[in-house]
Amino acid sequence: MFAQVQLVEPLSDLKEKVEKAAAVLNFEQEKRSYKPHITLAKKWKGETILNTHLNQKINDPINRFRVEEFQLFKIHPQNEPKYEIVKTFTLKETGE
């Protein structure tokens, strides 16, 4: 489950910086189009009415929420749990 986010200049700038740093380290360039979002939950089994309803509510522009921090995860596909928090980033208030 994810929430869409507005692509603002600081987020676009961050995307560009990450792509440049990854290229320097010879990471393969992402082929999928960039769709900024916040992952709220993983490991849904199938599409249910509840999942669809929650996605519609979360992505309704009227329903807004504040994000104060986010985590960078390392994924271990063969392990349980699959996600390891590498670093937590606290966001600054912009006054908006």
Residue pairs with C-beta under 8 A, 6 or more apart in sequence:
1 39
1 40
1 41
1 42
1 44
1 51
1 54
1 55
1 58
2 37
2 38
2 39
2 40
2 55
2 58
3 37
3 38
3 40
3 58
3 59
3 65
4 35
4 36
4 37
4 59
5 11
5 36
5 37
5 38
6 36
7 34
7 36
11 36
15 34
15 36
19 29
19 30
22 29
23 29
38 67
38 70
40 58
42 82
42 83
44 51
57 63
67 91
68 90
68 91
69 88
69 89
69 90
69 91
70 88
70 89
70 91
71 85
71 86
71 87
71 88
71 89
72 85
72 86
72 87
72 88
72 89
73 83
73 84
73 85
73 86
74 83
74 84
74 86
75 82
75 83
75 84
76 82
76 83
76 84
